[in-house]
Amino acid sequence: MTEVLKTVLSYFLSEECIETYLVFHDFTDGTCFKSLLSKCLGYAIIAGSILVKIPQVLKLIKNKSGEGINLISVLLDLTAITSHMSYNYVKGYPFSAWGDNTFLALQTAAIGALVLFYGGSKGLSLIFCILYTLAVYVLNCGLTPINVLLVAQAFNIPILLLGKLSQAWTNYKNSSTGQLSAATVFLLFAGSLARIFTSAQETGDSMIIATFCASTFANGVIASQMIYYWNKPGKSKKVNIGKTSTKPISAPKKGKSKKID
């Protein structure tokens, strides 16, 4: 039974912490507690990420429309997620520290493909899927030098901010969040906030921590817009047919009538 417990705990704790808990029964160790909390949060985020953008995908399919979804924002977001995933994978960081990016990448790619598909570019949607698959292979199979991935990770912050804030700008112009899913927006905000702690605890990589700080800020902006525009109607487009006057029709003025003798 003890061996089984050790095997399970090995996914959450180091050998030293397992010994601290099981041998010395010291459950007040601060370092081990933070490590355990970080791992639990990490796996919880990964579990949540499996479905985090599914509401958005389903909303697009249900409405057969990508209205309000900024394609540039989606592509920039996908670039940042894929770059981050590849960097962590090649660096050998624990899966609990970045595994959610795998599922986020798949779902974000699906959103991009659907926006293209429902926008009337079915062929372009297929080409996009093929090119993205090739890009992931090149980045993760040893064909890309680690220095290139490091530079890409450095560019993640401006790419991420540009992508998220361009969506925020679209929301502002439309006075609406369009087809954005509230569940997806709030889950992304909560996940990026929690990732600041888990990244600091499990990787200590300042570049990754800064990336999640930027992500939390940008996701927070969109989450705030989601609340602000919740029950507000979006801007409607005015359609003018000809030059129709909107002035009320007034009765003709009574002129002086001439007497007929």
LOGUMI-742874 format. One record per residue (C-alpha): residue number from 0; residue in three letters; z negated, y negated, x. Coordinates in Angstrom, 2 decimals, padded with zeros to 5 digits. Layout:
// LOGUMI-742874
(NUM; "ALA"; (Z; Y; X));
...
//
This chain:
// LOGUMI-742874
(0; "MET"; (000.00; 000.00; 000.00));
(1; "THR"; (-000.86; -002.35; 002.86));
(2; "GLU"; (002.50; -001.70; 004.53));
(3; "VAL"; (004.34; -002.47; 001.30));
(4; "LEU"; (002.36; -005.70; 000.95));
(5; "LYS"; (003.15; -006.65; 004.54));
(6; "THR"; (006.84; -006.05; 003.93));
(7; "VAL"; (006.81; -008.29; 000.85));
(8; "LEU"; (004.79; -011.00; 002.62));
(9; "SER"; (007.18; -010.96; 005.59));
(10; "TYR"; (009.72; -012.75; 003.37));
(11; "PHE"; (007.23; -015.57; 002.89));
(12; "LEU"; (004.98; -015.65; 005.97));
(13; "SER"; (005.06; -015.22; 009.73));
(14; "GLU"; (003.28; -012.30; 011.42));
(15; "GLU"; (000.42; -014.62; 012.39));
(16; "CYS"; (-000.13; -015.79; 008.83));
(17; "ILE"; (000.05; -012.24; 007.46));
(18; "GLU"; (-002.67; -011.29; 009.92));
(19; "THR"; (-004.68; -014.37; 008.98));
(20; "TYR"; (-004.61; -013.43; 005.30));
(21; "LEU"; (-004.83; -009.62; 005.42));
(22; "VAL"; (-006.98; -009.02; 008.51));
(23; "PHE"; (-009.23; -012.07; 008.79));
(24; "HIS"; (-009.13; -012.89; 005.05));
(25; "ASP"; (-008.90; -016.57; 005.89));
(26; "PHE"; (-007.22; -018.10; 002.85));
(27; "THR"; (-008.09; -021.67; 003.81));
(28; "ASP"; (-005.69; -021.93; 006.75));
(29; "GLY"; (-003.70; -025.12; 006.13));
(30; "THR"; (-000.69; -024.19; 008.26));
(31; "CYS"; (-000.20; -020.84; 006.56));
(32; "PHE"; (-000.66; -022.39; 003.13));
(33; "LYS"; (002.06; -024.98; 003.78));
(34; "SER"; (004.34; -022.25; 005.09));
(35; "LEU"; (003.74; -020.11; 001.99));
(36; "LEU"; (004.24; -023.10; -000.32));
(37; "SER"; (007.47; -024.02; 001.45));
(38; "LYS"; (008.87; -020.49; 001.17));
(39; "CYS"; (007.93; -020.22; -002.51));
(40; "LEU"; (009.54; -023.59; -003.24));
(41; "GLY"; (012.61; -022.59; -001.25));
(42; "TYR"; (013.14; -019.36; -003.16));
(43; "ALA"; (012.41; -021.12; -006.47));
(44; "ILE"; (015.08; -023.72; -005.66));
(45; "ILE"; (017.55; -020.96; -004.78));
(46; "ALA"; (016.80; -019.18; -008.06));
(47; "GLY"; (017.27; -022.43; -009.96));
(48; "SER"; (020.47; -023.27; -008.10));
(49; "ILE"; (022.14; -020.14; -009.47));
(50; "LEU"; (022.34; -021.88; -012.84));
(51; "VAL"; (021.80; -025.57; -012.00));
(52; "LYS"; (025.41; -026.68; -012.59));
(53; "ILE"; (026.29; -024.04; -015.16));
(54; "PRO"; (025.43; -026.43; -018.05));
(55; "GLN"; (027.96; -028.87; -016.56));
(56; "VAL"; (030.61; -026.14; -016.23));
(57; "LEU"; (030.03; -024.96; -019.81));
(58; "LYS"; (030.19; -028.52; -021.13));
(59; "LEU"; (033.60; -029.03; -019.50));
(60; "ILE"; (034.91; -025.74; -020.91));
(61; "LYS"; (033.51; -026.40; -024.39));
(62; "ASN"; (035.02; -029.90; -024.65));
(63; "LYS"; (038.16; -029.02; -022.66));
(64; "SER"; (037.83; -032.40; -021.01));
(65; "GLY"; (036.68; -033.89; -017.72));
(66; "GLU"; (036.20; -037.35; -019.21));
(67; "GLY"; (033.59; -039.37; -017.32));
(68; "ILE"; (033.61; -037.00; -014.34));
(69; "ASN"; (034.66; -038.82; -011.17));
(70; "LEU"; (036.86; -036.34; -009.26));
(71; "ILE"; (036.42; -038.22; -005.97));
(72; "SER"; (032.65; -037.96; -006.43));
(73; "VAL"; (032.93; -034.19; -007.05));
(74; "LEU"; (035.09; -033.66; -003.94));
(75; "LEU"; (032.81; -035.73; -001.71));
(76; "ASP"; (029.77; -033.89; -003.06));
(77; "LEU"; (031.50; -030.56; -002.38));
(78; "THR"; (032.32; -031.67; 001.17));
(79; "ALA"; (028.69; -032.59; 001.85));
(80; "ILE"; (027.33; -029.36; 000.34));
(81; "THR"; (029.79; -027.13; 002.23));
(82; "SER"; (029.20; -028.91; 005.53));
(83; "HIS"; (025.42; -028.60; 005.09));
(84; "MET"; (025.67; -024.91; 004.18));
(85; "SER"; (027.87; -024.10; 007.17));
(86; "TYR"; (025.68; -026.03; 009.61));
(87; "ASN"; (022.51; -024.22; 008.48));
(88; "TYR"; (024.23; -020.82; 008.50));
(89; "VAL"; (025.61; -021.21; 012.02));
(90; "LYS"; (022.29; -022.61; 013.31));
(91; "GLY"; (020.52; -019.52; 011.97));
(92; "TYR"; (017.97; -021.35; 009.81));
(93; "PRO"; (016.08; -019.27; 007.20));
(94; "PHE"; (018.06; -018.58; 004.02));
(95; "SER"; (015.17; -019.98; 001.98));
(96; "ALA"; (015.86; -023.39; 003.57));
(97; "TRP"; (019.51; -023.68; 002.52));
(98; "GLY"; (020.52; -020.75; 000.29));
(99; "ASP"; (020.83; -022.97; -002.77));
(100; "ASN"; (023.82; -024.67; -001.15));
(101; "THR"; (025.79; -021.43; -001.47));
(102; "PHE"; (025.49; -021.45; -005.26));
(103; "LEU"; (025.86; -025.23; -005.51));
(104; "ALA"; (029.10; -025.04; -003.52));
(105; "LEU"; (030.55; -022.38; -005.85));
(106; "GLN"; (029.61; -024.32; -008.97));
(107; "THR"; (030.77; -027.69; -007.62));
(108; "ALA"; (034.11; -026.14; -006.66));
(109; "ALA"; (034.38; -024.76; -010.20));
(110; "ILE"; (033.73; -028.24; -011.63));
(111; "GLY"; (036.42; -029.74; -009.39));
(112; "ALA"; (038.91; -027.06; -010.43));
(113; "LEU"; (038.12; -027.58; -014.14));
(114; "VAL"; (038.50; -031.36; -013.91));
(115; "LEU"; (041.94; -030.86; -012.36));
(116; "PHE"; (042.84; -028.14; -014.88));
(117; "TYR"; (041.89; -030.15; -017.97));
(118; "GLY"; (043.44; -033.24; -016.42));
(119; "GLY"; (046.84; -031.58; -016.69));
(120; "SER"; (047.15; -030.38; -013.08));
(121; "LYS"; (046.91; -026.59; -013.50));
(122; "GLY"; (048.94; -025.87; -010.36));
(123; "LEU"; (046.89; -028.32; -008.31));
(124; "SER"; (043.72; -026.66; -009.61));
(125; "LEU"; (044.88; -023.29; -008.22));
(126; "ILE"; (045.90; -024.82; -004.87));
(127; "PHE"; (042.49; -026.50; -004.64));
(128; "CYS"; (040.69; -023.15; -005.08));
(129; "ILE"; (042.81; -021.48; -002.38));
(130; "LEU"; (042.39; -024.31; 000.14));
(131; "TYR"; (038.64; -024.48; -000.42));
(132; "THR"; (038.25; -020.73; 000.13));
(133; "LEU"; (040.15; -021.03; 003.43));
(134; "ALA"; (038.01; -023.99; 004.50));
(135; "VAL"; (034.77; -022.06; 003.89));
(136; "TYR"; (036.09; -019.12; 005.92));
(137; "VAL"; (037.04; -021.33; 008.88));
(138; "LEU"; (033.68; -023.14; 008.87));
(139; "ASN"; (031.46; -020.05; 008.65));
(140; "CYS"; (033.25; -017.34; 010.63));
(141; "GLY"; (032.87; -018.69; 014.16));
(142; "LEU"; (036.20; -020.51; 014.24));
(143; "THR"; (034.55; -023.94; 014.14));
(144; "PRO"; (032.50; -025.10; 017.20));
(145; "ILE"; (028.86; -025.95; 016.51));
(146; "ASN"; (029.41; -029.47; 017.87));
(147; "VAL"; (032.00; -030.10; 015.16));
(148; "LEU"; (029.55; -028.90; 012.51));
(149; "LEU"; (026.87; -031.17; 013.98));
(150; "VAL"; (029.16; -034.19; 013.70));
(151; "ALA"; (030.08; -033.16; 010.16));
(152; "GLN"; (026.39; -032.94; 009.30));
(153; "ALA"; (025.90; -036.47; 010.66));
(154; "PHE"; (028.63; -037.74; 008.33));
(155; "ASN"; (026.99; -035.98; 005.39));
(156; "ILE"; (024.75; -038.92; 004.52));
(157; "PRO"; (027.50; -041.53; 004.01));
(158; "ILE"; (029.74; -038.92; 002.32));
(159; "LEU"; (026.95; -037.87; -000.01));
(160; "LEU"; (025.98; -041.45; -000.87));
(161; "LEU"; (029.60; -042.46; -001.43));
(162; "GLY"; (030.19; -039.47; -003.68));
(163; "LYS"; (027.07; -039.84; -005.81));
(164; "LEU"; (027.21; -043.63; -006.06));
(165; "SER"; (030.89; -043.58; -007.04));
(166; "GLN"; (029.83; -041.43; -010.01));
(167; "ALA"; (027.06; -043.94; -010.71));
(168; "TRP"; (029.65; -046.74; -010.64));
(169; "THR"; (031.85; -044.84; -013.09));
(170; "ASN"; (028.85; -044.45; -015.40));
(171; "TYR"; (028.13; -048.17; -015.12));
(172; "LYS"; (031.73; -049.18; -015.92));
(173; "ASN"; (031.85; -046.85; -018.92));
(174; "SER"; (028.32; -047.73; -020.06));
(175; "SER"; (028.01; -043.97; -020.52));
(176; "THR"; (027.44; -040.79; -018.52));
(177; "GLY"; (030.41; -039.11; -020.24));
(178; "GLN"; (030.54; -035.32; -019.83));
(179; "LEU"; (027.68; -035.23; -017.29));
(180; "SER"; (025.04; -032.65; -018.18));
(181; "ALA"; (021.47; -033.99; -018.35));
(182; "ALA"; (020.03; -030.61; -017.35));
(183; "THR"; (022.20; -030.51; -014.23));
(184; "VAL"; (021.39; -034.09; -013.23));
(185; "PHE"; (017.61; -033.69; -013.52));
(186; "LEU"; (017.57; -030.28; -011.81));
(187; "LEU"; (019.57; -031.67; -008.88));
(188; "PHE"; (017.12; -034.55; -008.53));
(189; "ALA"; (014.08; -032.25; -008.58));
(190; "GLY"; (015.71; -029.81; -006.15));
(191; "SER"; (016.66; -032.46; -003.58));
(192; "LEU"; (013.15; -033.93; -003.77));
(193; "ALA"; (011.56; -030.53; -003.10));
(194; "ARG"; (014.02; -029.87; -000.26));
(195; "ILE"; (012.59; -032.78; 001.74));
(196; "PHE"; (009.33; -030.83; 002.08));
(197; "THR"; (010.89; -027.40; 002.66));
(198; "SER"; (013.31; -028.74; 005.30));
(199; "ALA"; (010.51; -030.47; 007.18));
(200; "GLN"; (008.42; -027.31; 007.05));
(201; "GLU"; (011.07; -024.67; 007.86));
(202; "THR"; (013.61; -026.40; 010.09));
(203; "GLY"; (012.08; -029.62; 011.39));
(204; "ASP"; (015.68; -030.86; 011.71));
(205; "SER"; (015.57; -034.65; 011.26));
(206; "MET"; (019.26; -034.75; 010.33));
(207; "ILE"; (018.74; -032.34; 007.42));
(208; "ILE"; (015.59; -034.16; 006.27));
(209; "ALA"; (017.41; -037.51; 006.26));
(210; "THR"; (020.26; -035.93; 004.29));
(211; "PHE"; (017.91; -034.76; 001.55));
(212; "CYS"; (016.19; -038.17; 001.44));
(213; "ALA"; (019.59; -039.76; 000.81));
(214; "SER"; (020.44; -037.06; -001.75));
(215; "THR"; (017.17; -037.66; -003.62));
(216; "PHE"; (017.85; -041.40; -003.78));
(217; "ALA"; (021.42; -040.93; -005.06));
(218; "ASN"; (020.45; -038.24; -007.58));
(219; "GLY"; (017.62; -040.50; -008.72));
(220; "VAL"; (020.08; -043.30; -009.49));
(221; "ILE"; (022.21; -041.02; -011.68));
(222; "ALA"; (019.11; -039.55; -013.36));
(223; "SER"; (017.95; -043.10; -014.17));
(224; "GLN"; (021.35; -043.85; -015.70));
(225; "MET"; (021.14; -040.66; -017.75));
(226; "ILE"; (017.88; -041.94; -019.28));
(227; "TYR"; (019.17; -045.51; -019.71));
(228; "TYR"; (022.44; -044.55; -021.43));
(229; "TRP"; (020.92; -041.65; -023.41));
(230; "ASN"; (021.46; -043.04; -026.91));
(231; "LYS"; (023.81; -045.89; -026.08));
(232; "PRO"; (027.44; -045.67; -027.19));
(233; "GLY"; (030.02; -045.98; -024.41));
(234; "LYS"; (032.62; -048.70; -024.23));
(235; "SER"; (035.44; -048.05; -026.67));
(236; "LYS"; (038.99; -048.99; -025.89));
(237; "LYS"; (040.57; -051.54; -028.23));
(238; "VAL"; (044.02; -050.69; -029.51));
(239; "ASN"; (046.12; -053.66; -030.68));
(240; "ILE"; (049.13; -052.88; -032.86));
(241; "GLY"; (051.43; -055.87; -032.78));
(242; "LYS"; (049.98; -059.35; -033.10));
(243; "THR"; (047.78; -058.94; -036.09));
(244; "SER"; (045.72; -061.98; -036.87));
(245; "THR"; (042.04; -061.43; -037.46));
(246; "LYS"; (041.60; -064.78; -039.26));
(247; "PRO"; (040.72; -064.53; -042.94));
(248; "ILE"; (043.48; -065.47; -045.39));
(249; "SER"; (042.57; -068.67; -047.13));
(250; "ALA"; (043.83; -069.81; -050.48));
(251; "PRO"; (046.60; -072.45; -050.42));
(252; "LYS"; (045.44; -076.01; -050.64));
(253; "LYS"; (045.94; -077.75; -053.93));
(254; "GLY"; (048.43; -080.53; -053.50));
(255; "LYS"; (049.07; -083.45; -055.84));
(256; "SER"; (051.46; -082.38; -058.59));
(257; "LYS"; (054.18; -084.76; -059.67));
(258; "LYS"; (054.41; -085.64; -063.32));
(259; "ILE"; (057.69; -084.78; -064.93));
(260; "ASP"; (058.72; -087.29; -067.51));
//
